[in-house]
Amino acid sequence: MAAVDRLLDRVTLRVGVHGDTWQRLPHRNPTRGRQIRISWSRHTDPRAITFSFATGEPVVLLIIPSGTAAGAAGATLELTAQDTAGLTPDDSLTLARVPSDPAARPTLRAATAGSSAN
């Protein structure tokens, strides 16, 4: 949170997360000499973290699932860096061809099993 404050030159007031995804977060977090409120909701996207500031618009961070192939992760970053008004996090991941279900992601062994080593 302190890094977001420094990078954006803003004062974070609140961080919003999906309650079922982030189960071990406190309701407040001490950062840079103050307490930042962490709000939990089941109505937000579980792949997003929302930062609300004293001034300016909120910033939504998209969480790219761990184990995502580098090409798909890069495509997601490029897509979200563009003007994507109206796209949900799910839309961005789908357009970048990132599986929404971690179990659906192929492993390296499954991806290379059909290839020939000649």
C-alpha positions as a Markdown table, in Angstrom:
| # | Residue | x | y | z |
|---|---|---|---|---|
| 1 | Met | 0.0 | 0.0 | 0.0 |
| 2 | Ala | 2.9 | 2.3 | 0.8 |
| 3 | Ala | 4.3 | 1.5 | -2.7 |
| 4 | Val | 1.0 | 2.5 | -4.4 |
| 5 | Asp | 1.0 | 5.8 | -2.5 |
| 6 | Arg | 4.6 | 6.5 | -3.6 |
| 7 | Leu | 4.2 | 5.4 | -7.2 |
| 8 | Leu | 0.9 | 7.3 | -7.7 |
| 9 | Asp | 1.8 | 10.2 | -5.4 |
| 10 | Arg | -1.6 | 9.8 | -3.7 |
| 11 | Val | -2.9 | 9.0 | -0.2 |
| 12 | Thr | -4.7 | 5.6 | -0.1 |
| 13 | Leu | -7.8 | 5.8 | 2.1 |
| 14 | Arg | -9.2 | 2.3 | 1.5 |
| 15 | Val | -8.5 | -0.9 | -0.2 |
| 16 | Gly | -11.3 | -3.1 | -1.5 |
| 17 | Val | -11.0 | -6.9 | -1.9 |
| 18 | His | -13.2 | -9.9 | -2.5 |
| 19 | Gly | -14.0 | -11.4 | 0.9 |
| 20 | Asp | -13.7 | -15.0 | -0.1 |
| 21 | Thr | -10.4 | -14.6 | -2.0 |
| 22 | Trp | -8.5 | -12.7 | 0.7 |
| 23 | Gln | -9.5 | -14.3 | 4.0 |
| 24 | Arg | -6.6 | -13.4 | 6.2 |
| 25 | Leu | -6.4 | -9.7 | 5.8 |
| 26 | Pro | -7.0 | -7.4 | 8.7 |
| 27 | His | -9.7 | -4.7 | 8.6 |
| 28 | Arg | -7.1 | -2.0 | 8.9 |
| 29 | Asn | -3.4 | -1.9 | 7.9 |
| 30 | Pro | -0.9 | 0.5 | 9.3 |
| 31 | Thr | 0.9 | 2.3 | 6.4 |
| 32 | Arg | 3.1 | 5.4 | 6.5 |
| 33 | Gly | 1.9 | 6.5 | 9.9 |
| 34 | Arg | -1.9 | 6.0 | 9.4 |
| 35 | Gln | -4.4 | 3.2 | 9.3 |
| 36 | Ile | -5.8 | 2.2 | 5.9 |
| 37 | Arg | -9.2 | 0.6 | 5.9 |
| 38 | Ile | -9.6 | -2.7 | 4.1 |
| 39 | Ser | -13.1 | -3.5 | 3.0 |
| 40 | Trp | -14.3 | -7.0 | 2.1 |
| 41 | Ser | -17.1 | -7.6 | -0.3 |
| 42 | Arg | -18.5 | -10.7 | -2.0 |
| 43 | His | -19.9 | -8.4 | -4.8 |
| 44 | Thr | -16.5 | -7.4 | -6.2 |
| 45 | Asp | -14.4 | -9.4 | -8.7 |
| 46 | Pro | -12.1 | -11.8 | -6.9 |
| 47 | Arg | -9.3 | -11.0 | -9.4 |
| 48 | Ala | -9.3 | -7.3 | -8.6 |
| 49 | Ile | -8.0 | -5.0 | -5.8 |
| 50 | Thr | -9.5 | -1.5 | -5.7 |
| 51 | Phe | -7.5 | 1.4 | -4.2 |
| 52 | Ser | -9.5 | 4.5 | -3.1 |
| 53 | Phe | -7.7 | 7.7 | -2.6 |
| 54 | Ala | -8.2 | 11.1 | -0.9 |
| 55 | Thr | -8.2 | 12.7 | -4.3 |
| 56 | Gly | -8.8 | 11.4 | -7.8 |
| 57 | Glu | -10.4 | 8.3 | -9.3 |
| 58 | Pro | -10.0 | 4.8 | -7.7 |
| 59 | Val | -7.4 | 2.5 | -9.2 |
| 60 | Val | -8.3 | -1.2 | -9.9 |
| 61 | Leu | -5.5 | -3.7 | -10.0 |
| 62 | Leu | -6.1 | -6.8 | -11.9 |
| 63 | Ile | -4.5 | -10.0 | -10.5 |
| 64 | Ile | -3.1 | -12.2 | -13.1 |
| 65 | Pro | -3.2 | -15.8 | -11.8 |
| 66 | Ser | 0.1 | -17.4 | -10.9 |
| 67 | Gly | 1.3 | -19.9 | -13.4 |
| 68 | Thr | -0.1 | -17.9 | -16.3 |
| 69 | Ala | 2.1 | -18.4 | -19.4 |
| 70 | Ala | 4.3 | -15.4 | -20.1 |
| 71 | Gly | 2.7 | -14.6 | -23.4 |
| 72 | Ala | -0.8 | -14.6 | -22.0 |
| 73 | Ala | 0.3 | -12.5 | -18.9 |
| 74 | Gly | 2.0 | -10.0 | -21.2 |
| 75 | Ala | -1.1 | -9.8 | -23.5 |
| 76 | Thr | -3.3 | -9.1 | -20.4 |
| 77 | Leu | -0.9 | -6.3 | -19.2 |
| 78 | Glu | -1.0 | -4.8 | -22.7 |
| 79 | Leu | -4.7 | -5.0 | -22.9 |
| 80 | Thr | -5.3 | -3.5 | -19.5 |
| 81 | Ala | -2.9 | -0.6 | -20.2 |
| 82 | Gln | -5.1 | 0.5 | -23.1 |
| 83 | Asp | -8.3 | 2.4 | -22.8 |
| 84 | Thr | -10.5 | -0.5 | -21.8 |
| 85 | Ala | -13.6 | 1.3 | -20.5 |
| 86 | Gly | -16.4 | -1.1 | -19.9 |
| 87 | Leu | -14.2 | -4.3 | -19.8 |
| 88 | Thr | -14.4 | -6.3 | -16.7 |
| 89 | Pro | -11.4 | -8.2 | -15.3 |
| 90 | Asp | -12.9 | -11.4 | -16.6 |
| 91 | Asp | -13.2 | -9.8 | -20.1 |
| 92 | Ser | -9.5 | -8.8 | -20.0 |
| 93 | Leu | -8.4 | -12.3 | -19.0 |
| 94 | Thr | -10.7 | -13.9 | -21.6 |
| 95 | Leu | -9.4 | -11.6 | -24.4 |
| 96 | Ala | -5.8 | -12.4 | -23.5 |
| 97 | Arg | -6.8 | -16.2 | -23.4 |
| 98 | Val | -6.0 | -16.6 | -19.7 |
| 99 | Pro | -8.1 | -19.5 | -18.3 |
| 100 | Ser | -10.3 | -18.3 | -15.4 |
| 101 | Asp | -10.1 | -21.7 | -13.7 |
| 102 | Pro | -6.5 | -22.4 | -12.5 |
| 103 | Ala | -7.1 | -26.2 | -12.9 |
| 104 | Ala | -7.8 | -25.6 | -16.6 |
| 105 | Arg | -4.3 | -24.2 | -17.2 |
| 106 | Pro | -2.0 | -26.7 | -19.0 |
| 107 | Thr | 1.1 | -27.8 | -17.2 |
| 108 | Leu | 4.5 | -27.9 | -19.0 |
| 109 | Arg | 4.4 | -31.7 | -18.9 |
| 110 | Ala | 0.9 | -31.7 | -20.6 |
| 111 | Ala | 2.0 | -29.1 | -23.2 |
| 112 | Thr | 5.2 | -31.0 | -24.2 |
| 113 | Ala | 3.7 | -34.6 | -24.0 |
| 114 | Gly | 2.5 | -34.5 | -27.5 |
| 115 | Ser | 5.7 | -33.0 | -29.0 |
| 116 | Ser | 8.4 | -35.1 | -30.6 |
| 117 | Ala | 12.0 | -34.8 | -29.2 |
| 118 | Asn | 13.7 | -35.8 | -32.5 |
